[in-house]
Amino acid sequence: MSADVGAHDREYDIVLYGASGFVGKLTAQYLAVAGSGARIALAGRSTDRLLAVRESLPEAAQDWPLIVADASQPSTINALAARTRVVVTTVGPYLRYGLPLVAACAAAGTDYADLTGETLFVRKAIDLYHKQAVDTGARIVHACGFDSIPSDLSVFALFRQAERDGAGQLGDTNFVVRTFAGGASGGTIASMVELAREASTDPEGRQLINDPYTLSPDRVAEPELGAQPDARWRRGRDIAPELNGYWVGAFPMAIPNTRIVRRTNALLEYAYGKRFEYAEQMSLGRSVGAPLIAAMATVGNVATMELGSRYINRVPRAALERVLPKPGTGPSEQSRERGHYTVETYTKTSDGTRYLARMSQQGDPGYKATSVLLGESGLALALDRDKLSDLRGILTPAAAMGDALLARFPAAGVALDVSRLN
């Protein structure tokens, strides 16, 4: 089946599934402003809650249709997928709730975007539905929020600039979180707990998480580049002279992000290069205490991942749910507006040229910024089909819609600039 068979005959361009959740509401609000011209519907388990969301939106969205669908009732999910070009979903944890919708979209040839940072969920989707999605022409695109668009699109932008300059392939590439103001959402925490629980009951899952090429389409074809640790403590100058005096430590979301970026390289037939090495870390400043703070952050991250992936299954789920933020909850509007992030990605190409990609957004990364990134992903899949790649199956943001997103970012308030450093 070709990619767009029947696509123009679908009722909707985008169905937002999980619209009554916290990030779902924010995404609906963004689409109501940015999605002019798109046919959009809201979906979830409760008509009353969907009505309440729609009533809170601008006038342009007051006629958006409502669709009742529930992952525990596959027939409703299948019907939803068959009615739209694109499904955008905020319903997690994805390991618990996500696979039925992936299955429905793969079967219907419907494009799909989510917010997952759950590496094992993406791996399961690849194993179960990649081939079917290729056959039906579906683009199943995971990690379309703060996890992992800043990582994936920053590297893609570096690749495009090096390609234009004829500067060779990407080599040692480092993503550094320079500023970050915001909190982890209840949904993000629930996803991390679910991932740790899955790993703690499955030794093979733990090994998969620790493999730098967890999401590779062909593990045997991947280069052996030695240790590529996810938790790094080092001087900034070891990454780039511009970071002299700074210390960096582990970035908690490095595991899912780095796997997505490496999958992009493989899906693009190693366009970044077979010697492409990628790592993520966060800057802890340049104060006298920065080395200790960076070391403590790195040790804490390693301990949390190691202990969680081995022993969290011994803690009753109900006990964790009582003490952790609940999915569907989040900070006040003032806190969301006050948040922001800036990330810098440094690379050195095969001919010795150095580049820096700097990406920033205003708004809490896990909430407002994520809703913008997810909304733009849905709009790109629905409306910019001439700018999308020819790839189908279980994809990454850059592999599916890298050029489309780069074109959309400026109008969406997402700054991403690449500069040559030498």
Secondary structure by P-SEA (a helix, b strand, c coil): cccccccccccccccccccccaaaaaaaaaaaacccccbbbbbcccaaaaaaaaaacccccccbbbbbbbcccaaaaaaaaaaccbbbbcccccccccaaaaaaaaaaccccccccccaaaaaaaaaccaaaaaaaccccccccccccaaaaaaaaaaaaaaaaaccccccbbbbbbccccccccaaaaaaaaaaaaaaaacaaaaaaaacccccccccccccccccccccccccccccccccccbbbccccaaaaaaaaaaaaaaaacccccccbbbbbbbbcccccaaaaaaaaaaaaaaaaaaaaacccccccaaaaaaccccccccccaaaaaaccbbbbbbbccccbbbbbbbbbbccccccaaaaaaaaaaaaaaccccccccccccccccccccaaaaaaacccccbbbbbbbcc
